[in-house]
Amino acid sequence: MKFKSMVKVLGMKSSSGTMDNGMVFDSTKVYVETPLDDSKGTAKGYATSEYNLGDSKEYARYSKLNFPFEAEAEMEIVTSGKQTKTVMRSLVPLPAPIPGKAA
């Protein structure tokens, strides 16, 4: 099931290389502001959720932006048959607001 969501991107991190055993890795992690579950009255505020978004080239697309930034994310709920998770498929930054003039 795919859906779009407005998100606040707090940070991103790219990682690529080769491990000692020869396994190659290449990824970009996206850290999104996520409200804590306050339904039990034991939590309040926000935390971050981590999503994978392609390889380290994805990081280069966003590295020049000022963080945090607002974006539209295409998300998808997928399952292995036993576990369900939400994955990020794409991320489109929204135009930065233009600062208003002082009165």
CNS distance restraints for C-alpha pairs under 8 A (distance, minus, plus):
assign (resid   1 and name CA) (resid  76 and name CA) 5.43 0.50 0.50
assign (resid   1 and name CA) (resid  77 and name CA) 5.29 0.50 0.50
assign (resid   1 and name CA) (resid  78 and name CA) 7.10 0.50 0.50
assign (resid   2 and name CA) (resid  74 and name CA) 6.99 0.50 0.50
assign (resid   2 and name CA) (resid  75 and name CA) 5.67 0.50 0.50
assign (resid   2 and name CA) (resid  76 and name CA) 4.22 0.50 0.50
assign (resid   2 and name CA) (resid  77 and name CA) 6.52 0.50 0.50
assign (resid   3 and name CA) (resid  74 and name CA) 5.85 0.50 0.50
assign (resid   3 and name CA) (resid  75 and name CA) 5.38 0.50 0.50
assign (resid   3 and name CA) (resid  76 and name CA) 6.21 0.50 0.50
assign (resid   4 and name CA) (resid  72 and name CA) 6.63 0.50 0.50
assign (resid   4 and name CA) (resid  73 and name CA) 5.58 0.50 0.50
assign (resid   4 and name CA) (resid  74 and name CA) 4.51 0.50 0.50
assign (resid   4 and name CA) (resid  75 and name CA) 5.93 0.50 0.50
assign (resid   5 and name CA) (resid  72 and name CA) 5.69 0.50 0.50
assign (resid   5 and name CA) (resid  73 and name CA) 5.27 0.50 0.50
assign (resid   5 and name CA) (resid  74 and name CA) 6.48 0.50 0.50
assign (resid   5 and name CA) (resid  75 and name CA) 7.13 0.50 0.50
assign (resid   6 and name CA) (resid  70 and name CA) 7.12 0.50 0.50
assign (resid   6 and name CA) (resid  71 and name CA) 5.80 0.50 0.50
assign (resid   6 and name CA) (resid  72 and name CA) 4.62 0.50 0.50
assign (resid   6 and name CA) (resid  73 and name CA) 6.23 0.50 0.50
assign (resid   7 and name CA) (resid  32 and name CA) 6.53 0.50 0.50
assign (resid   7 and name CA) (resid  33 and name CA) 7.11 0.50 0.50
assign (resid   7 and name CA) (resid  70 and name CA) 5.76 0.50 0.50
assign (resid   7 and name CA) (resid  71 and name CA) 5.40 0.50 0.50
assign (resid   7 and name CA) (resid  72 and name CA) 6.15 0.50 0.50
assign (resid   7 and name CA) (resid  73 and name CA) 6.66 0.50 0.50
assign (resid   8 and name CA) (resid  32 and name CA) 5.67 0.50 0.50
assign (resid   8 and name CA) (resid  33 and name CA) 5.60 0.50 0.50
assign (resid   8 and name CA) (resid  68 and name CA) 6.60 0.50 0.50
assign (resid   8 and name CA) (resid  69 and name CA) 5.69 0.50 0.50
assign (resid   8 and name CA) (resid  70 and name CA) 4.55 0.50 0.50
assign (resid   8 and name CA) (resid  71 and name CA) 6.34 0.50 0.50
assign (resid   9 and name CA) (resid  30 and name CA) 7.02 0.50 0.50
assign (resid   9 and name CA) (resid  31 and name CA) 5.92 0.50 0.50
assign (resid   9 and name CA) (resid  32 and name CA) 4.63 0.50 0.50
assign (resid   9 and name CA) (resid  33 and name CA) 6.51 0.50 0.50
assign (resid   9 and name CA) (resid  67 and name CA) 7.14 0.50 0.50
assign (resid   9 and name CA) (resid  68 and name CA) 5.39 0.50 0.50
assign (resid   9 and name CA) (resid  69 and name CA) 5.36 0.50 0.50
assign (resid   9 and name CA) (resid  70 and name CA) 6.16 0.50 0.50
assign (resid   9 and name CA) (resid  71 and name CA) 7.09 0.50 0.50
assign (resid  10 and name CA) (resid  30 and name CA) 7.96 0.50 0.50
assign (resid  10 and name CA) (resid  31 and name CA) 5.62 0.50 0.50
assign (resid  10 and name CA) (resid  32 and name CA) 5.65 0.50 0.50
assign (resid  10 and name CA) (resid  33 and name CA) 6.44 0.50 0.50
assign (resid  10 and name CA) (resid  48 and name CA) 7.95 0.50 0.50
assign (resid  10 and name CA) (resid  67 and name CA) 6.07 0.50 0.50
assign (resid  10 and name CA) (resid  68 and name CA) 4.49 0.50 0.50
assign (resid  10 and name CA) (resid  69 and name CA) 6.92 0.50 0.50
assign (resid  11 and name CA) (resid  30 and name CA) 6.15 0.50 0.50
assign (resid  11 and name CA) (resid  31 and name CA) 5.12 0.50 0.50
assign (resid  11 and name CA) (resid  32 and name CA) 7.31 0.50 0.50
assign (resid  11 and name CA) (resid  67 and name CA) 6.58 0.50 0.50
assign (resid  11 and name CA) (resid  68 and name CA) 6.66 0.50 0.50
assign (resid  12 and name CA) (resid  28 and name CA) 6.93 0.50 0.50
assign (resid  12 and name CA) (resid  29 and name CA) 5.53 0.50 0.50
assign (resid  12 and name CA) (resid  30 and name CA) 4.58 0.50 0.50
assign (resid  12 and name CA) (resid  31 and name CA) 5.96 0.50 0.50
assign (resid  12 and name CA) (resid  59 and name CA) 6.90 0.50 0.50
assign (resid  13 and name CA) (resid  28 and name CA) 5.60 0.50 0.50
assign (resid  13 and name CA) (resid  29 and name CA) 5.21 0.50 0.50
assign (resid  13 and name CA) (resid  30 and name CA) 6.77 0.50 0.50
assign (resid  13 and name CA) (resid  59 and name CA) 6.86 0.50 0.50
assign (resid  14 and name CA) (resid  26 and name CA) 7.66 0.50 0.50
assign (resid  14 and name CA) (resid  27 and name CA) 5.79 0.50 0.50
assign (resid  14 and name CA) (resid  28 and name CA) 4.30 0.50 0.50
assign (resid  14 and name CA) (resid  29 and name CA) 6.35 0.50 0.50
assign (resid  14 and name CA) (resid  55 and name CA) 7.60 0.50 0.50
assign (resid  14 and name CA) (resid  56 and name CA) 4.93 0.50 0.50
assign (resid  14 and name CA) (resid  59 and name CA) 5.84 0.50 0.50
assign (resid  15 and name CA) (resid  25 and name CA) 7.39 0.50 0.50
assign (resid  15 and name CA) (resid  26 and name CA) 5.65 0.50 0.50
assign (resid  15 and name CA) (resid  27 and name CA) 5.41 0.50 0.50
assign (resid  15 and name CA) (resid  28 and name CA) 6.31 0.50 0.50
assign (resid  15 and name CA) (resid  56 and name CA) 6.09 0.50 0.50
assign (resid  16 and name CA) (resid  24 and name CA) 7.54 0.50 0.50
assign (resid  16 and name CA) (resid  25 and name CA) 5.23 0.50 0.50
assign (resid  16 and name CA) (resid  26 and name CA) 4.06 0.50 0.50
assign (resid  16 and name CA) (resid  27 and name CA) 6.38 0.50 0.50
assign (resid  16 and name CA) (resid  56 and name CA) 6.55 0.50 0.50
assign (resid  17 and name CA) (resid  24 and name CA) 5.86 0.50 0.50
assign (resid  17 and name CA) (resid  25 and name CA) 5.57 0.50 0.50
assign (resid  17 and name CA) (resid  26 and name CA) 6.59 0.50 0.50
assign (resid  18 and name CA) (resid  22 and name CA) 5.74 0.50 0.50
assign (resid  18 and name CA) (resid  23 and name CA) 5.59 0.50 0.50
assign (resid  18 and name CA) (resid  24 and name CA) 4.39 0.50 0.50
assign (resid  18 and name CA) (resid  25 and name CA) 6.18 0.50 0.50
assign (resid  19 and name CA) (resid  23 and name CA) 5.33 0.50 0.50
assign (resid  19 and name CA) (resid  24 and name CA) 6.37 0.50 0.50
assign (resid  19 and name CA) (resid  25 and name CA) 7.68 0.50 0.50
assign (resid  26 and name CA) (resid  55 and name CA) 5.09 0.50 0.50
assign (resid  26 and name CA) (resid  56 and name CA) 5.70 0.50 0.50
assign (resid  27 and name CA) (resid  52 and name CA) 6.92 0.50 0.50
assign (resid  27 and name CA) (resid  53 and name CA) 7.00 0.50 0.50
assign (resid  27 and name CA) (resid  54 and name CA) 5.72 0.50 0.50
assign (resid  27 and name CA) (resid  55 and name CA) 3.88 0.50 0.50
assign (resid  27 and name CA) (resid  56 and name CA) 4.85 0.50 0.50
assign (resid  28 and name CA) (resid  52 and name CA) 5.82 0.50 0.50
assign (resid  28 and name CA) (resid  53 and name CA) 5.37 0.50 0.50
assign (resid  28 and name CA) (resid  54 and name CA) 5.94 0.50 0.50
assign (resid  28 and name CA) (resid  55 and name CA) 5.39 0.50 0.50
assign (resid  28 and name CA) (resid  56 and name CA) 5.05 0.50 0.50
assign (resid  28 and name CA) (resid  57 and name CA) 7.83 0.50 0.50
assign (resid  28 and name CA) (resid  58 and name CA) 6.44 0.50 0.50
assign (resid  28 and name CA) (resid  59 and name CA) 5.95 0.50 0.50
assign (resid  29 and name CA) (resid  50 and name CA) 6.43 0.50 0.50
assign (resid  29 and name CA) (resid  51 and name CA) 5.59 0.50 0.50
assign (resid  29 and name CA) (resid  52 and name CA) 4.68 0.50 0.50
assign (resid  29 and name CA) (resid  53 and name CA) 6.04 0.50 0.50
assign (resid  30 and name CA) (resid  50 and name CA) 5.66 0.50 0.50
assign (resid  30 and name CA) (resid  51 and name CA) 5.17 0.50 0.50
assign (resid  30 and name CA) (resid  52 and name CA) 6.25 0.50 0.50
assign (resid  30 and name CA) (resid  53 and name CA) 6.74 0.50 0.50
assign (resid  31 and name CA) (resid  48 and name CA) 5.81 0.50 0.50
assign (resid  31 and name CA) (resid  49 and name CA) 5.61 0.50 0.50
assign (resid  31 and name CA) (resid  50 and name CA) 4.75 0.50 0.50
assign (resid  31 and name CA) (resid  51 and name CA) 6.59 0.50 0.50
assign (resid  32 and name CA) (resid  48 and name CA) 5.21 0.50 0.50
assign (resid  32 and name CA) (resid  49 and name CA) 5.27 0.50 0.50
assign (resid  32 and name CA) (resid  50 and name CA) 6.54 0.50 0.50
assign (resid  32 and name CA) (resid  51 and name CA) 7.90 0.50 0.50
assign (resid  33 and name CA) (resid  46 and name CA) 6.42 0.50 0.50
assign (resid  33 and name CA) (resid  47 and name CA) 5.90 0.50 0.50
assign (resid  33 and name CA) (resid  48 and name CA) 4.66 0.50 0.50
assign (resid  33 and name CA) (resid  49 and name CA) 6.55 0.50 0.50
assign (resid  34 and name CA) (resid  46 and name CA) 5.45 0.50 0.50
assign (resid  34 and name CA) (resid  47 and name CA) 5.33 0.50 0.50
assign (resid  34 and name CA) (resid  48 and name CA) 5.32 0.50 0.50
assign (resid  34 and name CA) (resid  49 and name CA) 6.14 0.50 0.50
assign (resid  35 and name CA) (resid  44 and name CA) 7.85 0.50 0.50
assign (resid  35 and name CA) (resid  45 and name CA) 5.97 0.50 0.50
assign (resid  35 and name CA) (resid  46 and name CA) 4.33 0.50 0.50
assign (resid  35 and name CA) (resid  47 and name CA) 6.27 0.50 0.50
assign (resid  36 and name CA) (resid  43 and name CA) 6.23 0.50 0.50
assign (resid  36 and name CA) (resid  44 and name CA) 5.95 0.50 0.50
assign (resid  36 and name CA) (resid  45 and name CA) 5.77 0.50 0.50
assign (resid  36 and name CA) (resid  46 and name CA) 5.21 0.50 0.50
assign (resid  36 and name CA) (resid  47 and name CA) 6.37 0.50 0.50
assign (resid  37 and name CA) (resid  43 and name CA) 6.32 0.50 0.50
assign (resid  37 and name CA) (resid  44 and name CA) 7.29 0.50 0.50
assign (resid  38 and name CA) (resid  42 and name CA) 6.25 0.50 0.50
assign (resid  38 and name CA) (resid  43 and name CA) 4.94 0.50 0.50
assign (resid  38 and name CA) (resid  44 and name CA) 5.68 0.50 0.50
assign (resid  51 and name CA) (resid  87 and name CA) 6.50 0.50 0.50
assign (resid  51 and name CA) (resid  88 and name CA) 6.17 0.50 0.50
assign (resid  52 and name CA) (resid  87 and name CA) 7.24 0.50 0.50
assign (resid  52 and name CA) (resid  88 and name CA) 6.67 0.50 0.50
assign (resid  53 and name CA) (resid  58 and name CA) 7.02 0.50 0.50
assign (resid  53 and name CA) (resid  88 and name CA) 6.20 0.50 0.50
assign (resid  53 and name CA) (resid  89 and name CA) 6.69 0.50 0.50
assign (resid  53 and name CA) (resid  90 and name CA) 7.16 0.50 0.50
assign (resid  54 and name CA) (resid  58 and name CA) 6.17 0.50 0.50
assign (resid  55 and name CA) (resid  59 and name CA) 7.76 0.50 0.50
assign (resid  56 and name CA) (resid  60 and name CA) 7.21 0.50 0.50
assign (resid  57 and name CA) (resid  61 and name CA) 6.99 0.50 0.50
assign (resid  58 and name CA) (resid  62 and name CA) 7.17 0.50 0.50
assign (resid  59 and name CA) (resid  63 and name CA) 5.91 0.50 0.50
assign (resid  60 and name CA) (resid  64 and name CA) 7.73 0.50 0.50
assign (resid  65 and name CA) (resid  69 and name CA) 7.68 0.50 0.50
assign (resid  69 and name CA) (resid  93 and name CA) 7.02 0.50 0.50
assign (resid  69 and name CA) (resid  94 and name CA) 7.67 0.50 0.50
assign (resid  69 and name CA) (resid  96 and name CA) 7.61 0.50 0.50
assign (resid  70 and name CA) (resid  93 and name CA) 6.02 0.50 0.50
assign (resid  70 and name CA) (resid  94 and name CA) 5.73 0.50 0.50
assign (resid  70 and name CA) (resid  96 and name CA) 7.96 0.50 0.50
assign (resid  71 and name CA) (resid  91 and name CA) 6.45 0.50 0.50
assign (resid  71 and name CA) (resid  92 and name CA) 5.34 0.50 0.50
assign (resid  71 and name CA) (resid  93 and name CA) 4.03 0.50 0.50
assign (resid  71 and name CA) (resid  94 and name CA) 4.99 0.50 0.50
assign (resid  72 and name CA) (resid  91 and name CA) 5.84 0.50 0.50
assign (resid  72 and name CA) (resid  92 and name CA) 5.19 0.50 0.50
assign (resid  72 and name CA) (resid  93 and name CA) 6.35 0.50 0.50
assign (resid  72 and name CA) (resid  94 and name CA) 6.96 0.50 0.50
assign (resid  73 and name CA) (resid  88 and name CA) 6.77 0.50 0.50
assign (resid  73 and name CA) (resid  89 and name CA) 7.36 0.50 0.50
assign (resid  73 and name CA) (resid  90 and name CA) 5.63 0.50 0.50
assign (resid  73 and name CA) (resid  91 and name CA) 4.48 0.50 0.50
assign (resid  73 and name CA) (resid  92 and name CA) 6.36 0.50 0.50
assign (resid  74 and name CA) (resid  88 and name CA) 6.05 0.50 0.50
assign (resid  74 and name CA) (resid  89 and name CA) 5.38 0.50 0.50
assign (resid  74 and name CA) (resid  90 and name CA) 5.11 0.50 0.50
assign (resid  74 and name CA) (resid  91 and name CA) 6.45 0.50 0.50
assign (resid  75 and name CA) (resid  86 and name CA) 6.60 0.50 0.50
assign (resid  75 and name CA) (resid  87 and name CA) 5.61 0.50 0.50
assign (resid  75 and name CA) (resid  88 and name CA) 4.53 0.50 0.50
assign (resid  75 and name CA) (resid  89 and name CA) 5.56 0.50 0.50
assign (resid  75 and name CA) (resid  90 and name CA) 7.33 0.50 0.50
assign (resid  76 and name CA) (resid  86 and name CA) 5.58 0.50 0.50
assign (resid  76 and name CA) (resid  87 and name CA) 5.35 0.50 0.50
assign (resid  76 and name CA) (resid  88 and name CA) 6.50 0.50 0.50
assign (resid  76 and name CA) (resid  89 and name CA) 6.94 0.50 0.50
assign (resid  77 and name CA) (resid  84 and name CA) 6.87 0.50 0.50
assign (resid  77 and name CA) (resid  85 and name CA) 5.71 0.50 0.50
assign (resid  77 and name CA) (resid  86 and name CA) 4.47 0.50 0.50
assign (resid  77 and name CA) (resid  87 and name CA) 6.42 0.50 0.50
assign (resid  78 and name CA) (resid  84 and name CA) 5.70 0.50 0.50
assign (resid  78 and name CA) (resid  85 and name CA) 5.62 0.50 0.50
assign (resid  78 and name CA) (resid  86 and name CA) 6.32 0.50 0.50
assign (resid  78 and name CA) (resid  87 and name CA) 7.39 0.50 0.50
assign (resid  79 and name CA) (resid  83 and name CA) 5.49 0.50 0.50
assign (resid  79 and name CA) (resid  84 and name CA) 4.26 0.50 0.50
assign (resid  79 and name CA) (resid  85 and name CA) 6.31 0.50 0.50
assign (resid  80 and name CA) (resid  84 and name CA) 6.71 0.50 0.50
